[in-house]
Amino acid sequence: MPGRNTIIRSLNDLGLAAWFGGSLAGAVGINGAAADLPDRTRRLHVANTGWARWTPVNFAAIGAHLAGSAGLLLANKGRVATQRGVGVTSVLKTGLTAAALGATAYTGVLGKKLDGAGDVPVEGGTEPATDTPPEVAATQQRLKVAQWVIPALTAALVVVNAVHGEQQRPSQALPGILAKPGRLIGAFS
């Protein structure tokens, strides 16, 4: 009987939940709250300060998710190798995770760039005003897209985790494991 993976599954799920939820809350809440400030030259500073406060928590959440994901992959390596469909969803999860990590890093780079812009007039953290310097406006527009890519990618990871969970059902696991040797034998015939 296989052992339980409660701790690594919890790291995987809680880390992903915080990564998704924090990114979504930031795109809506932090940027939205900054846009409500009456002083347009302070809006970018407030948005950057809010995101800077989230960054260490987000880093820990991503680390927990990666540790949990690696642990689950190691714990389920036999299923990944033998059960039909598990390898494909594992590769998909890895690709989505890499893309989400890249998008997260990119938002950090863009955020640092905006943090160095000083007190320029903007409509919000990712919304330029008509009198926002062009370079700042372009960076804000790229940041706006990237900040919404992260919740989209991490939401896709939640779905892939659900698929992995469904693949562990006995009704899915046994036929999936038995199908692979049959396909291999057919390849040598």
SVG drawing of the C-alpha trace seen along z (x, -y; Angstrom):
<svg xmlns="http://www.w3.org/2000/svg" viewBox="-13 -65 28 74">
<polyline fill="none" stroke="black" stroke-width="0.4" points="0.0,0.0 1.5,-3.3 2.3,-5.9 0.4,-9.1 1.8,-12.4 -0.2,-14.8 2.7,-17.2 4.0,-17.5 0.5,-17.6 -0.3,-20.4 2.9,-22.3 1.9,-21.9 -1.7,-23.0 -1.2,-25.8 1.7,-27.3 -0.2,-27.3 -3.3,-28.7 -1.3,-31.6 0.5,-32.2 -2.7,-32.3 -4.7,-34.3 -2.1,-36.8 -1.4,-37.5 -5.1,-38.0 -5.7,-40.1 -2.7,-42.3 -3.8,-42.8 -7.3,-43.8 -6.7,-45.2 -3.3,-46.7 -3.5,-48.3 -7.1,-49.4 -6.4,-50.9 -3.5,-52.9 -5.7,-54.3 -8.0,-55.7 -5.4,-58.1 -6.1,-61.7 -2.4,-62.5 -1.6,-61.0 2.1,-61.3 1.9,-59.0 -0.1,-56.2 2.8,-54.3 4.7,-54.5 1.8,-53.1 1.2,-50.3 5.0,-49.4 5.0,-49.5 2.1,-47.1 3.6,-44.7 7.0,-44.9 5.2,-43.8 3.7,-40.8 6.9,-39.7 8.5,-37.8 5.2,-36.0 4.9,-35.2 8.4,-33.9 7.7,-31.6 4.4,-30.4 6.2,-29.6 9.0,-27.8 6.4,-25.7 4.6,-24.9 7.8,-23.9 8.9,-21.7 5.5,-20.1 5.4,-19.5 8.9,-18.0 7.9,-15.8 4.7,-14.6 6.6,-13.9 9.1,-11.8 6.4,-10.0 4.5,-9.2 7.4,-8.5 6.1,-5.0 2.7,-6.3 4.3,-8.9 6.3,-6.3 3.6,-3.6 0.1,-5.1 -1.3,-6.4 -1.9,-10.2 0.0,-10.9 3.3,-11.6 1.6,-14.0 -0.1,-15.9 3.2,-16.0 4.9,-17.6 2.0,-20.0 2.3,-21.0 6.0,-21.5 5.6,-23.7 2.8,-25.8 4.9,-26.1 7.9,-27.3 5.8,-29.8 4.2,-31.1 7.7,-31.4 8.9,-33.4 5.9,-35.7 6.4,-36.2 10.1,-37.1 9.2,-39.4 6.7,-41.3 9.4,-41.8 11.7,-43.2 9.0,-45.6 8.0,-46.5 11.6,-47.5 11.8,-49.5 8.6,-51.4 9.8,-51.8 12.8,-53.7 10.5,-56.0 9.9,-58.4 6.8,-60.4 5.3,-60.5 1.6,-61.1 -0.4,-57.8 -4.0,-56.7 -3.0,-53.6 -0.3,-51.0 -0.7,-49.7 -2.7,-52.5 -0.8,-55.3 -2.3,-58.8 -2.1,-61.0 0.9,-62.9 2.7,-59.8 6.2,-59.7 6.1,-57.3 8.7,-54.8 6.8,-54.5 3.5,-54.1 5.0,-51.3 6.3,-49.6 3.0,-49.9 1.2,-48.4 3.5,-45.4 3.2,-45.0 -0.6,-45.0 -0.6,-42.1 2.1,-40.1 0.2,-40.6 -2.9,-39.0 -0.9,-36.2 0.2,-34.9 -3.3,-34.2 -4.3,-32.6 -1.3,-30.3 -1.6,-29.4 -5.4,-28.8 -4.4,-26.4 -2.1,-24.7 -5.0,-24.2 -6.9,-22.5 -3.9,-20.2 -3.7,-19.3 -7.4,-18.4 -6.7,-16.1 -3.8,-14.5 -6.1,-13.9 -8.7,-12.3 -6.0,-10.1 -5.3,-8.6 -8.8,-7.2 -8.6,-3.4 -11.0,-3.4 -8.4,-5.5 -5.2,-4.1 -5.5,-0.4 -6.7,-0.7 -4.1,-3.4 -1.3,-1.3 -2.5,1.8 -2.9,0.0 0.7,-1.1 2.3,2.4 -0.3,3.3 0.7,0.4 4.4,1.3 3.8,4.9 1.9,3.8 4.8,1.6 7.1,4.6 4.7,6.8"/>
</svg>
